[in-house]
Amino acid sequence: MTDSFESKFKKIGEITLPNYEGKRVMMLPVIIGDETSLPEMLGEWKVTFHALSNMAAQHKGAVGYLTLDEKMVKPETTHRRAGKHVDGVFRGSVGGWGGGGGWGSVGNGMLTVSSHPGCRAWNQTFIGKPGYEGECDHLADQCNGEGTLFGAGEVYWVDGLCVHESIPMVEETARQFVRLSMPSKAPWFEGYTENPLGVMPTGPILPRRQFMEA
């Protein structure tokens, strides 16, 4: 990694999510474009998965990773990892998400969508480096304004070096967060959700990491 990096994201569409049920899976290996690779417990998410797969058509047939996090978020708390950070840095090395090629500066990136606004991000160049686990609060004085708030139902492609942060909910909120991580040779960690249909991660399987909630 150089002493500067590009924080990048792009809105690519909008979708409607199923009803909230409080489900949670983390980095579940799936076949992009193949709804039969979803376990039975996620049957109501096939339409959403199909729509996201169509937005990642260049990766159809490859293994991606589905995160579905439905949670009752209390007032003044965040649903996801707090603080400015990037997802594509693990133990000081780039490549935590996405395995090279395609969009962006760290592999193929990911698609994200949520039921309620709860994340903001910055599309700009940063001078310096993310921290050991991707933390970027030390770069906060470089942020251009308040960033972009991701709206409800808006699908964004997000690069692995995109600086973003979760924002607190104003009131108790039944929030849904969905992420489809693109094909990757990056590590997959113990404690993530195994696919009972036998779809396996393509990267090395490592012991549980610090930010497993992310």
C-alpha positions in Angstrom: 0.0 0.0 0.0 1.3 3.5 -0.9 1.0 6.5 1.4 -2.2 7.5 -0.2 -5.3 5.6 -1.3 -8.6 6.1 -3.1 -11.8 5.8 -1.1 -14.5 4.8 -3.7 -18.1 3.9 -3.9 -20.9 4.1 -6.5 -24.7 3.9 -6.4 -25.8 1.3 -8.9 -29.5 0.7 -8.2 -32.4 0.4 -5.8 -34.2 -2.6 -4.5 -37.0 -3.5 -2.0 -36.1 -5.8 0.9 -38.3 -8.5 2.4 -40.0 -8.1 5.8 -37.8 -7.9 8.9 -37.5 -11.2 10.7 -34.4 -10.7 12.8 -32.2 -13.1 10.8 -28.4 -13.0 10.7 -25.8 -14.7 8.6 -22.2 -13.6 8.2 -20.1 -14.1 5.0 -22.1 -17.1 3.9 -20.5 -18.6 0.8 -22.9 -18.6 -2.1 -22.8 -18.9 -5.9 -23.5 -15.5 -7.4 -26.5 -15.8 -9.8 -27.6 -19.2 -8.4 -30.5 -18.9 -6.0 -30.3 -22.6 -5.3 -27.1 -22.0 -3.4 -29.1 -20.2 -0.7 -30.0 -22.3 2.3 -33.7 -23.0 2.9 -33.8 -20.6 5.9 -33.1 -17.7 3.4 -35.8 -18.6 1.0 -37.5 -15.2 1.2 -34.2 -13.6 0.2 -34.0 -15.2 -3.2 -35.5 -12.3 -5.0 -33.1 -9.9 -3.3 -30.1 -12.2 -4.0 -31.2 -12.5 -7.7 -31.4 -8.7 -8.0 -27.9 -8.2 -6.4 -26.5 -11.0 -8.6 -27.8 -9.2 -11.7 -25.9 -6.1 -10.6 -22.7 -8.2 -10.4 -23.3 -10.1 -13.6 -19.6 -10.3 -14.4 -19.1 -12.6 -11.4 -22.0 -15.0 -12.0 -21.0 -18.6 -11.3 -18.3 -17.6 -8.9 -18.3 -17.9 -5.1 -19.3 -14.7 -3.3 -20.2 -14.0 0.4 -23.6 -13.0 1.6 -24.0 -11.1 4.9 -27.6 -10.5 6.2 -27.8 -8.6 9.5 -31.3 -7.8 10.9 -31.2 -6.1 14.2 -33.3 -4.0 16.6 -30.9 -1.0 17.0 -31.4 1.1 20.1 -31.4 4.9 20.1 -28.0 6.5 20.0 -26.3 3.2 19.1 -25.0 2.0 15.7 -26.0 -1.2 13.9 -22.6 -1.9 12.5 -18.9 -1.1 13.4 -18.5 2.4 14.7 -15.8 4.8 13.8 -14.3 5.6 10.4 -12.8 2.5 8.8 -12.2 0.4 5.7 -13.2 -3.2 5.3 -10.3 -4.2 3.1 -7.5 -4.2 5.6 -6.6 -7.1 7.8 -3.6 -7.1 10.2 -2.0 -4.2 8.2 -2.4 -5.8 4.8 -4.8 -4.9 2.0 -7.1 -7.4 0.5 -9.5 -8.3 3.3 -12.4 -8.2 0.8 -12.1 -8.9 -2.9 -9.4 -10.9 -4.6 -8.0 -8.8 -7.4 -9.4 -7.6 -10.7 -12.7 -5.9 -11.4 -13.7 -2.6 -9.8 -11.7 -0.7 -7.3 -8.4 -0.5 -5.6 -8.8 -3.6 -3.5 -10.1 -6.5 -5.5 -13.7 -6.7 -6.6 -15.4 -4.9 -3.6 -18.9 -5.5 -2.4 -22.6 -4.5 -2.9 -24.4 -3.1 0.1 -28.0 -2.1 0.8 -30.0 -1.4 4.0 -33.6 -0.8 5.0 -32.8 2.4 6.9 -30.0 5.0 6.5 -27.2 4.1 8.9 -23.9 4.5 7.0 -22.0 7.4 5.4 -19.0 7.2 3.2 -16.4 9.4 1.5 -15.5 9.4 -2.3 -12.1 11.0 -2.3 -8.3 10.5 -2.0 -6.8 10.1 1.5 -3.2 10.8 2.4 -1.8 8.2 4.8 -2.8 4.6 5.6 -5.6 2.9 7.4 -4.7 1.3 10.7 -3.9 -2.3 11.5 -7.5 -3.4 11.4 -8.7 -0.8 8.9 -9.4 2.0 11.4 -9.4 5.5 9.9 -10.4 7.9 12.6 -6.8 9.3 12.4 -7.7 10.5 8.9 -10.9 12.2 9.9 -9.5 15.7 9.4 -9.2 15.0 5.7 -12.8 14.0 5.2 -14.6 16.3 2.7 -17.7 17.4 4.5 -20.2 15.0 6.1 -19.8 12.4 3.3 -22.6 10.6 1.5 -25.4 9.0 3.5 -26.5 5.7 2.0 -30.3 5.9 1.7 -32.9 3.1 2.3 -33.0 0.6 -0.5 -30.1 2.1 -2.3 -27.6 -0.4 -3.6 -24.0 0.7 -3.6 -20.8 -0.9 -4.9 -18.2 -0.2 -2.2 -14.5 -0.7 -2.7 -12.4 -2.4 0.0 -10.6 0.9 0.7 -13.8 3.0 1.0 -13.7 5.0 4.2 -17.1 4.8 5.9 -18.7 4.7 9.3 -22.0 3.6 10.9 -24.1 6.4 12.4 -26.3 6.1 15.5 -30.0 5.6 15.2 -32.3 8.4 16.4 -34.9 6.0 17.7 -35.2 2.3 18.1 -35.1 0.8 14.6 -35.6 -2.7 13.1 -32.8 -2.3 10.6 -31.7 -4.7 7.8 -28.2 -4.6 6.4 -27.3 -6.7 3.3 -23.9 -7.2 1.8 -22.8 -9.3 -1.2 -19.0 -9.5 -1.2 -17.6 -10.2 -4.6 -15.4 -13.3 -5.4 -12.2 -13.3 -3.3 -9.1 -15.2 -2.3 -9.1 -13.2 0.9 -9.3 -15.0 4.3 -12.6 -16.4 5.6 -12.8 -16.6 9.4 -14.0 -19.2 11.8 -17.3 -18.0 13.3 -18.7 -16.9 9.9 -21.8 -18.7 8.6 -21.2 -22.0 6.9 -23.4 -23.0 4.0 -25.2 -26.3 4.8 -25.4 -26.9 1.0 -21.7 -27.3 0.8 -20.6 -24.1 -0.9 -17.1 -23.5 0.5 -15.0 -20.3 0.7 -12.3 -19.9 -1.8 -9.7 -18.3 0.5 -7.8 -19.6 3.5 -9.9 -20.2 6.7 -8.4 -18.4 9.6 -9.2 -18.1 13.4 -11.8 -15.7 14.5 -10.9 -12.1 13.9 -11.4 -9.0 16.2 -14.2 -7.3 14.2 -16.5 -10.2 13.7 -19.5 -8.0 14.1 -18.5 -6.1 10.9 
